[in-house]
Amino acid sequence: MCSEILKYQGLPAVPDATAPDGSEIRFLPDLQTGGKHRPLLVATSSEIKSRLTQDSGEIWHFLSGTGEVWRSLAGHETVAEVSPGNSLNIPLGAKFQFRNSGTSSLQFLIITSPRWPGADEASRETDYWPID
C-alpha cells in the first residue's frame, strides 16, 4: 500500500510562514519519502539578515527578480548575482545572506534535504551586507 498522497495545488496567495530573515515562505507539494520540502521564498526587502544552515542543505532555483547571494563555507566565500533560471546550493553548515537588487520581488524555489524543519533551522550570523 502506498503511503504517499497525490497532491496538486496552486501557489498560495498568503504566506504559510515567515522565515527568520523576514522573507515570505509558501509551501508547495512535497514527498514524504523523499525528505524534501519545496517552499517558494519571496524577498521584497532589499536586505535580508545573514544565517547559518544547521539542519538541512538547500538548492535554490530563481524564478523572478534579480539579486545577490553571499555564501561562506570552510573559509571559502563567494557572491553570486542571480536572476531567473539561475540555481545555487547552500550546503549544510554554510553561512549565507541574500538581497533583492531589483525593483520587483526576488522569488525562488528552495529544495531542502532533509525536509525543512522550520524557522529554527538556521541561526543568526554576522551580516555580510549591513542591514539598515
C-alpha positions, 0 to 999 in steps of 0.5 A: 500500500502506498503511503504517499498522497497525490497532491496538486495545488496552486501557489498560495496567495498568503504566506504559510510562514515567515522565515527568520530573515523576514522573507515570505515562505509558501509551501508547495507539494512535497514527498514524504519519502523523499525528505524534501520540502519545496517552499517558494521564498519571496524577498521584497526587502532589499536586505535580508539578515545573514544565517547559518544552515544547521539542519538541512542543505538547500538548492535554490532555483530563481524564478523572478527578480534579480539579486545577490547571494553571499555564501561562506563555507570552510573559509571559502566565500563567494557572491553570486548575482542571480536572476531567473533560471539561475540555481545555487546550493547552500550546503549544510553548515554554510553561512549565507545572506541574500538581497533583492537588487531589483525593483520587483520581488526576488522569488525562488524555489528552495529544495531542502534535504532533509525536509525543512524543519522550520524557522529554527533551522538556521541561526543568526550570523554576522551580516555580510551586507549591513542591514539598515 
